[in-house]
Amino acid sequence: MWFVSLSSPAANVSGNQIFIVVRKGKQYPPAVCDVRIKYEQTVADVKAAASAKLGVPKDKLLLFWQDKELTEAYDSKTLLDLSLHTGFSLSGYDLTEEPDYWPPVVETPEGRRVITGEQALKA
């Protein structure tokens, strides 16, 4: 008698699937990955998982969420704290090369911010 298991390694993956799009210099297309993170895990865990999947050192990975830089101040925040759920995406830059920011990015006291709309056209 043969027994067929319906489980596979992918079926054992748990957590929220967060998509990450990272640009490096002027290279196109950008690198894309997804990471599985549980609600109780932190932004630091997201950064570590993305760094490992993309092969970008953590200190050279710049990530944005809702047009705000995920600075070290966010590292201890959990996905639940930020209401990050499956299907959400983060964008960012691989800083191992000079970034080609588009849409434009500006420095603020709270960290970098992506500017869009009319502000971006004026930049």
N, C-alpha and C positions, 0 to 999 in steps of 0.2 A: 504494500500500500504506500502510495506517495503522499507526502504532506507538502502543501505549497503554502509558504508564509506570504501574507499580503503586506508584511512590513518590509520596509527597505531603509537604508541609511537616511534617506531624505525624510521618511516618515517619522524618524526619531528627533528631527529638528524641532525645537520649540522656541518660543519667544516671538516678539514682533519683528516683522521683516521691514527694515529701514533701508531705503535705496540711497546711495551716495554717488554723486557725480562730481568728479574732480578734474579740473583743467590743469595742464602743465604747459606753461609758456604759451606758444601759439599752436601747439599740436592739436590736431583734430582727427578723429573725434575724441572727446574727453574720455577718461577712464570711468567705468561704471562698475559698482559692486553692490551687493546687498549683504547686510549683516543681520543676524538674529539676536535680539537683545530682549531680555525679560523686563517687565515693568519696574521691578525693584533694582535693576542695574542702572548704572550712572552714565552720564555723558562721557566720563573718562573711559568707561568700558566701550562705548560706541567708538570713540577715537582710537582705542587700542585695537579693536576688531577691524576697523577700516584701514588702519595703518598696516596691519598684518596682511589683509587681503590685497591691498593696492601696492604693497611694497614701498610705501613712503614712510620715512621716519616720522614718529609722532610729532617731533618738534618742527617738522617741515610741512605738516598737514594743517591747513587753515580751513575750518568748516564754518558754514553759515546756516542758521535756522531762522526763518521768518525775517530775512534780510539783516540779521544781527550775527556778529562773530560769536562763536561759542568759545569765549575766553575761559581762562582757568576758573573764573568765578562760577561757571556752569558745571565744572567737572564733578562736583558732588551732587548735583541735581539728578534725580531719577527720571526715567521716562514717564512715570506716573506724575511726577511734579510738573513736567512740561506738557503733559497730555500728548506725548508722541505715541502714535499708534501704527499698526501695520499699514503699509502703503505710503507713509510719510516719506519725504525725501529731504536730504541735506545736500547742499552744493558746497563746493570748495575749490581750493587751489593747492597744487603741489608746489611748494616754495623751493624745491631743489633747483628750479630755474626761475628767472625773473618772470613774475606773473603778468599776463596780459588781461587785466581786469575788464570784463564786460559782462553785465552792466558795470558802470564805474563803482569804485569802492572808495569811501572816504574814512579818514581817521576821526574818531570822536573820543571823548574821555572814557566812555564805556567800552571802547573797542571799535573795530572797523564795522562799517555799515554799507550795505549795497544800496545805491540810490537808483530809483526807477522813475519812469514817467517823464514829466517835463524837466525835473532836476537832472536826469541822465542826459537829456538832449542838450542842456546847457553846459554840461561838464566837458 
